[in-house]
């Protein structure tokens, strides 16, 4: 059956800022407190989306979350008018106020884990929104993410949008940033690689570099999705302690190709053999390993080579690697990328994209998108207003240019005027994307 690996990218929100909220994320820590450019960030994201749409890759838009999340702050006991809630929260509980203002939902790779219909027992596409309990600022995303997925994938006969896993540390789930699907063709049965960082009941040695995905969470998702040929593998401890807080910082794959750093898996040989066994009779995996000698882990994390998008482009026989400009600017990462394209392997060429505003917070091209394999009939059952084309790109460019600030310091998040700006922007966006007049909490009150 013909199917396509589509991308649903998160729109960068108006509160995009550098708050340094993510332990283990080296870029987030390095740039904490710096001024951000929300307008530049959202336009960079839109440019990347349009680039993929122009290549013939189906591209969708996921809306930003409501931030500051005043309703969440009210649950913590703050009361009064919205402006009073924000003022008192920043005064009395600034860590919670910062969490309520984070635009981190832009990284849609953490929105959910997705299993396509070719691999599920009931023939539907299955989604489990990530609970993201390992970080305070991200743990408040799951409810709105679930609503967003149901809006984009509304037909329950074709799509199963589950509730997130219970919000407990033992079932800590970070979504598709720890998932890779390999196959002969997107419409054919494939192998779902689910990578976990620690067992829920083991001691982890570093609070500064936490292992976010538990083995038990990955097992639960494979069970509830009815995922055939699932392979569970442990991420390399050295990779996590070196700044690879998600597996997509050291690994990316699509179709037969799995591109990974030497440190990506704790037991490399056993992981590759498990993939081979699961793929037996379906396809021959192509393992593309980059050694630490060719690309030290520090350069891999800094350059985000493995946080590239690996794309099947219509009309091209070989894959395209869409890497961040940071890869191009890092001599060792650039050499590794060009060597991939110069070989006779599955990657035919490398292109570079500017997402520097996102990269400064530790999110590359792959972080910004959720991959969803869909057939023609499934594509037809999505919300058409969220599929990017020339008209939607133009409308969103005008929208963002009007509503978004071009400079934002973390201290500016306490400005009550920013709340009014974000409400105005999101209210208009729900009309553009046909999300209804009650999509956000503030619209329902």
C-alpha positions as CSV (number, residue, x, y, z in Angstrom):
1,X,0.0,0.0,0.0
2,X,1.3,3.5,-0.9
3,X,2.1,5.5,2.2
4,X,4.1,8.6,3.1
5,X,6.1,9.7,6.0
6,X,4.5,13.1,6.8
7,X,5.7,15.7,9.2
8,X,3.7,17.7,11.7
9,X,5.8,20.6,12.9
10,X,5.2,22.6,16.0
11,X,4.7,26.3,15.4
12,X,7.0,28.3,17.7
13,X,5.0,30.1,20.3
14,X,5.1,33.9,21.1
15,X,6.8,33.2,24.4
16,X,9.9,31.5,22.9
17,X,12.7,32.4,25.3
18,X,15.9,31.1,26.8
19,X,15.1,30.2,30.3
20,X,17.5,27.3,30.8
21,X,14.8,25.0,32.1
22,X,16.0,21.7,30.8
23,X,18.7,19.7,32.8
24,X,21.0,17.8,30.5
25,X,20.4,20.0,27.6
26,X,23.7,21.8,27.0
27,X,22.5,24.4,24.6
28,X,19.6,25.3,26.9
29,X,22.0,25.8,29.8
30,X,24.6,27.7,27.7
31,X,22.1,30.3,26.4
32,X,20.0,30.7,29.6
33,X,19.1,34.4,30.1
34,X,19.9,35.5,26.6
35,X,17.5,37.5,24.5
36,X,15.4,35.5,22.0
37,X,13.7,36.4,18.8
38,X,10.3,34.8,18.8
39,X,9.4,36.3,15.4
40,X,12.6,35.1,13.8
41,X,12.1,31.7,15.4
42,X,8.6,31.1,14.1
43,X,9.6,32.3,10.6
44,X,12.6,30.0,10.6
45,X,10.3,27.1,11.5
46,X,7.8,28.1,8.8
47,X,10.6,28.3,6.2
48,X,11.7,24.8,7.1
49,X,8.1,23.5,6.7
50,X,7.7,25.2,3.4
51,X,11.0,23.7,2.2
52,X,9.8,20.2,2.9
53,X,6.4,20.9,1.3
54,X,8.1,22.3,-1.8
55,X,10.1,19.0,-2.0
56,X,6.8,17.1,-2.1
57,X,6.9,15.9,1.5
58,X,3.4,16.2,3.1
59,X,3.7,18.9,5.9
60,X,1.3,19.8,8.6
61,X,1.2,22.5,11.3
62,X,0.6,21.9,15.0
63,X,-0.5,25.0,17.0
64,X,1.5,26.4,19.9
65,X,0.2,25.9,23.4
66,X,-1.4,28.7,25.4
67,X,1.4,30.4,27.3
68,X,1.6,31.8,29.9
69,X,-0.7,29.0,31.1
70,X,-2.7,31.0,33.6
71,X,-5.2,28.1,34.2
72,X,-2.3,25.9,35.4
73,X,-1.1,28.7,37.8
74,X,-4.7,28.9,39.2
75,X,-4.5,25.2,40.0
76,X,-1.5,26.2,42.2
77,X,-3.6,28.6,44.2
78,X,-3.0,31.9,42.5
79,X,-6.2,33.9,41.9
80,X,-7.7,37.1,40.7
81,X,-7.5,38.6,37.2
82,X,-5.1,37.0,34.8
83,X,-2.6,39.8,35.2
84,X,-2.8,39.4,39.0
85,X,-2.1,35.7,38.7
86,X,1.0,36.3,36.5
87,X,2.3,39.1,38.8
88,X,1.8,37.1,42.0
89,X,3.3,33.9,40.5
90,X,6.4,35.6,39.3
91,X,6.8,37.2,42.7
92,X,6.0,34.2,44.9
93,X,6.9,31.2,42.8
94,X,9.1,32.3,39.9
95,X,10.1,28.7,39.0
96,X,6.5,27.8,38.4
97,X,5.8,31.0,36.6
98,X,8.7,30.3,34.2
99,X,7.4,26.8,33.6
100,X,4.0,28.2,32.8
101,X,5.5,30.5,30.2
102,X,7.7,28.0,28.3
103,X,7.2,27.6,24.6
104,X,8.7,24.1,24.6
105,X,5.7,22.5,22.9
106,X,7.3,23.8,19.7
107,X,9.5,20.6,19.8
108,X,6.8,18.3,18.3
109,X,9.1,15.3,18.3
110,X,8.2,15.1,22.0
111,X,4.5,15.4,21.3
112,X,3.7,11.7,21.0
113,X,4.9,8.2,19.9
114,X,3.3,7.2,16.6
115,X,2.8,3.7,15.2
116,X,1.5,3.5,11.6
117,X,-1.4,1.4,10.6
118,X,0.8,-1.1,8.7
119,X,2.3,-2.1,12.1
120,X,-0.8,-2.1,14.4
121,X,-3.2,-4.9,15.3
122,X,-6.3,-3.0,14.4
123,X,-5.1,-1.3,11.3
124,X,-5.3,2.3,12.7
125,X,-2.6,4.8,13.3
126,X,-1.9,5.0,17.0
127,X,-0.7,8.0,19.0
128,X,0.3,8.1,22.7
129,X,0.9,11.8,23.7
130,X,4.0,12.0,25.9
131,X,3.5,12.7,29.6
132,X,7.0,14.5,29.7
133,X,7.0,14.2,33.5
134,X,10.8,14.5,33.7
135,X,10.7,18.3,33.3
136,X,8.3,20.6,35.1
137,X,7.8,23.0,32.2
138,X,7.0,20.1,29.8
139,X,4.8,18.1,32.1
140,X,2.0,20.6,31.6
141,X,1.8,19.9,27.9
142,X,0.1,16.5,27.6
143,X,-3.5,17.6,27.9
144,X,-3.3,20.3,25.2
145,X,-1.1,18.1,23.0
146,X,-3.9,15.4,23.1
147,X,-6.4,18.0,22.0
148,X,-4.2,19.1,19.2
149,X,-3.6,15.6,17.9
150,X,-7.4,14.9,18.0
151,X,-8.0,18.1,16.0
152,X,-5.4,17.1,13.3
153,X,-6.4,13.4,13.2
154,X,-10.1,13.5,14.0
155,X,-11.4,10.3,12.5
156,X,-11.5,7.5,15.2
157,X,-12.0,4.8,12.6
158,X,-8.5,5.6,11.2
159,X,-6.7,7.2,14.1
160,X,-6.4,6.1,17.8
161,X,-5.3,9.0,20.0
162,X,-4.7,7.5,23.4
163,X,-4.5,9.2,26.7
164,X,-0.9,9.9,27.9
165,X,0.6,7.3,30.2
166,X,0.0,8.0,33.9
167,X,2.1,11.0,35.0
168,X,4.5,9.2,37.3
169,X,8.3,8.9,37.1
170,X,8.1,5.2,36.6
171,X,6.4,5.7,33.3
172,X,8.3,8.8,32.1
173,X,7.8,9.1,28.4
174,X,9.4,11.6,26.0
175,X,7.6,10.7,22.8
176,X,9.0,10.1,19.3
177,X,12.4,11.6,20.1
178,X,13.2,8.1,21.3
179,X,11.5,6.2,18.4
180,X,12.7,5.2,14.9
181,X,10.7,3.2,12.4
182,X,12.6,1.2,9.7
183,X,11.0,-0.5,6.7
184,X,11.3,-1.4,3.0
185,X,8.6,1.1,2.0
186,X,6.5,3.4,4.2
187,X,3.4,1.4,3.4
188,X,4.9,-1.9,4.2
189,X,5.2,-3.5,7.6
190,X,8.2,-2.2,9.5
191,X,10.3,-2.4,12.7
192,X,9.7,0.1,15.5
193,X,12.8,0.8,17.5
194,X,11.9,2.2,21.0
195,X,14.9,3.5,22.9
196,X,14.9,3.9,26.7
197,X,17.3,5.5,29.0
198,X,16.8,3.7,32.4
199,X,14.8,1.2,34.2
200,X,12.2,2.8,36.4
201,X,13.5,1.1,39.5
202,X,17.3,1.6,39.0
203,X,19.4,4.4,40.5
204,X,20.5,7.0,38.0
205,X,23.9,8.6,38.8
206,X,23.4,12.1,37.6
207,X,20.7,14.7,38.3
208,X,22.4,17.1,35.9
209,X,22.1,14.7,33.0
210,X,18.9,12.7,33.7
211,X,17.8,9.6,31.7
212,X,14.3,10.7,30.8
213,X,12.6,7.7,29.1
214,X,12.0,4.6,31.2
215,X,12.0,1.0,29.9
216,X,8.5,0.5,31.4
217,X,7.1,3.5,29.4
218,X,8.4,2.1,26.1
219,X,7.0,-1.3,26.9
220,X,3.6,0.1,27.7
221,X,3.4,2.1,24.5
222,X,4.4,-1.0,22.4
223,X,1.6,-3.0,24.2
224,X,-1.2,-0.4,23.8
225,X,-0.4,0.3,20.2
226,X,-0.3,-3.4,19.3
227,X,3.0,-2.7,17.6
228,X,4.3,-5.6,15.7
229,X,8.1,-6.2,15.5
230,X,8.9,-3.7,18.3
231,X,12.6,-3.6,19.4
232,X,13.4,-2.1,22.7
233,X,16.9,-0.9,23.2
234,X,18.8,1.0,25.9
235,X,20.4,4.3,25.0
236,X,24.1,4.6,25.7
237,X,24.7,5.9,29.2
238,X,27.8,7.7,28.0
239,X,25.6,9.5,25.4
240,X,23.1,10.7,28.0
241,X,25.9,11.9,30.3
242,X,27.5,13.6,27.4
243,X,24.4,15.7,26.6
244,X,22.2,13.4,24.4
245,X,19.1,13.9,26.5
246,X,17.0,12.2,23.8
247,X,18.1,9.4,21.4
248,X,17.4,11.7,18.4
249,X,20.5,13.6,19.4
250,X,22.7,10.6,18.5
251,X,20.4,8.6,16.1
252,X,18.1,9.1,13.1
253,X,16.5,6.7,10.7
254,X,13.9,6.2,8.0
255,X,13.1,3.4,5.5
256,X,16.0,0.9,5.6
257,X,18.6,3.4,6.9
258,X,19.6,3.8,10.6
259,X,22.2,6.6,11.1
260,X,23.7,6.6,14.5
261,X,26.7,7.6,16.6
262,X,29.0,5.0,18.1
263,X,27.7,5.8,21.6
264,X,24.0,5.7,20.7
265,X,23.2,2.3,22.2
266,X,24.4,0.7,25.4
267,X,24.8,-2.7,23.8
268,X,25.4,-1.9,20.1
269,X,25.8,-5.4,18.9
270,X,22.7,-6.7,20.6
271,X,20.6,-3.8,19.4
272,X,21.6,-4.2,15.7
273,X,21.1,-7.9,15.9
274,X,17.6,-7.5,17.4
275,X,16.8,-5.1,14.5
276,X,18.1,-7.6,11.9
277,X,15.9,-10.4,13.5
278,X,12.8,-8.2,13.5
279,X,13.4,-7.1,9.9
280,X,14.0,-10.7,8.7
281,X,11.8,-11.4,5.7
282,X,10.8,-7.7,5.3
283,X,14.0,-5.8,4.4
284,X,17.7,-5.7,5.0
285,X,18.6,-2.8,7.4
286,X,21.4,-0.4,6.4
287,X,23.4,0.6,9.4
288,X,25.3,3.8,9.1
289,X,27.6,4.2,12.1
290,X,29.8,7.2,12.7
291,X,32.6,6.6,15.1
292,X,33.7,8.7,18.0
293,X,37.1,8.9,16.3
294,X,35.5,10.6,13.2
295,X,33.0,12.7,15.3
296,X,33.6,13.0,19.0
297,X,30.4,12.9,21.1
298,X,30.9,16.5,22.1
299,X,30.9,17.6,18.4
300,X,27.8,15.4,17.7
301,X,25.9,17.1,20.5
302,X,27.1,20.6,19.5
303,X,26.5,20.2,15.8
304,X,23.2,18.1,16.0
305,X,24.2,16.1,13.0
306,X,21.9,13.2,14.1
307,X,19.0,15.6,14.9
308,X,18.7,16.1,11.2
309,X,15.6,15.0,9.2
310,X,16.2,11.9,7.0
311,X,13.8,12.3,4.1
312,X,12.3,10.3,1.3
313,X,11.9,12.9,-1.4
314,X,9.6,12.1,-4.4
315,X,11.5,11.4,-7.6
316,X,14.8,10.8,-5.8
317,X,16.3,7.3,-5.4
318,X,18.4,8.1,-2.4
319,X,17.5,9.8,0.9
320,X,18.1,13.5,1.7
321,X,19.6,14.5,5.0
322,X,18.3,17.9,6.1
323,X,20.8,19.1,8.8
324,X,21.0,22.3,10.8
325,X,23.5,24.9,9.7
326,X,25.4,24.1,12.9
327,X,26.4,20.8,11.3
328,X,27.7,22.7,8.3
329,X,29.7,25.0,10.5
330,X,31.3,22.2,12.6
331,X,34.3,20.9,10.5
332,X,34.1,17.4,11.8
333,X,30.4,17.1,11.6
334,X,30.4,18.6,8.1
335,X,33.0,16.2,7.0
336,X,31.0,13.2,8.4
337,X,27.8,14.4,6.6
338,X,29.6,14.9,3.3
339,X,31.2,11.5,3.6
340,X,27.7,9.9,3.9
341,X,26.6,11.6,0.7
342,X,29.8,10.7,-1.1
343,X,29.4,7.1,-0.4
344,X,27.3,4.6,-2.3
345,X,25.0,4.3,0.7
346,X,21.3,5.2,1.1
347,X,21.9,8.9,1.7
348,X,22.3,10.8,-1.6
349,X,22.8,14.4,-0.5
350,X,22.9,16.7,2.5
351,X,21.1,20.0,2.7
352,X,21.3,22.6,5.5
353,X,18.6,24.6,7.2
354,X,18.7,27.6,9.5
355,X,16.8,26.9,12.8
356,X,19.2,28.8,15.0
357,X,16.6,30.2,17.3
358,X,15.5,26.7,18.1
359,X,19.0,25.3,18.2
360,X,20.0,27.8,20.9
361,X,17.5,26.0,23.2
362,X,18.7,22.6,22.1
363,X,16.2,21.8,19.4
364,X,17.3,20.9,15.9
365,X,15.3,20.2,12.7
366,X,14.2,16.7,14.0
367,X,13.0,18.2,17.3
368,X,10.6,20.4,15.6
369,X,8.6,17.7,13.8
370,X,6.5,14.7,14.6
371,X,6.7,12.0,11.9
372,X,3.4,10.3,11.0
373,X,3.3,7.6,8.3
374,X,-0.1,7.7,6.5
375,X,-1.8,6.2,3.5
376,X,-3.7,8.2,1.0
377,X,-7.0,7.5,2.7
378,X,-5.5,8.5,6.1
379,X,-4.1,11.7,4.6
380,X,-7.5,12.5,3.3
381,X,-9.0,12.1,6.9
382,X,-6.7,14.8,8.4
383,X,-7.8,18.4,9.1
384,X,-7.0,20.0,5.7
385,X,-6.7,23.5,7.1
386,X,-3.5,22.3,8.9
387,X,-1.7,21.0,5.8
388,X,0.9,23.5,4.7
389,X,0.7,24.9,1.2
390,X,1.6,28.3,-0.4
391,X,-1.6,29.9,1.0
392,X,-1.2,28.7,4.5
393,X,2.5,29.6,4.6
394,X,1.7,33.1,3.4
395,X,-1.1,33.5,6.0
396,X,1.0,32.3,8.9
397,X,3.9,34.5,7.8
398,X,1.6,37.6,8.0
399,X,0.1,36.4,11.2
400,X,3.4,35.8,13.0
401,X,4.9,39.0,11.7
402,X,2.0,41.0,13.2
403,X,1.7,39.3,16.6
404,X,5.2,38.2,17.6
405,X,7.9,40.3,19.2
406,X,11.4,40.3,17.8
407,X,13.2,40.4,21.1
408,X,12.2,38.7,24.4
409,X,14.2,38.4,27.6
410,X,13.1,35.8,30.3
411,X,12.2,38.8,32.5
412,X,9.7,40.0,29.8
413,X,7.6,36.9,30.4
414,X,6.2,38.7,33.5
415,X,4.8,41.5,31.3
416,X,0.9,41.3,31.4
417,X,0.9,42.8,27.9
418,X,2.5,39.6,26.6
419,X,-0.5,37.6,27.8
420,X,-2.8,39.8,25.8
421,X,-0.6,39.5,22.7
422,X,-0.5,35.7,22.9
423,X,-4.2,35.4,23.4
424,X,-4.8,37.6,20.4
425,X,-2.4,35.6,18.3
426,X,-3.8,32.2,19.3
427,X,-7.4,33.4,18.9
428,X,-6.7,34.4,15.3
429,X,-4.7,31.2,14.7
430,X,-7.6,28.9,15.6
431,X,-9.5,30.5,12.8
432,X,-6.7,30.1,10.3
433,X,-6.2,26.4,11.2
434,X,-10.0,25.7,11.6
435,X,-9.5,24.5,15.2
436,X,-12.8,25.9,16.5
437,X,-13.5,28.8,18.9
438,X,-12.9,26.7,22.1
439,X,-9.5,25.1,21.3
440,X,-7.7,26.9,24.1
441,X,-8.6,27.3,27.8
442,X,-8.8,31.1,27.5
443,X,-11.4,30.7,24.7
444,X,-13.6,28.6,26.9
445,X,-13.7,31.0,29.8
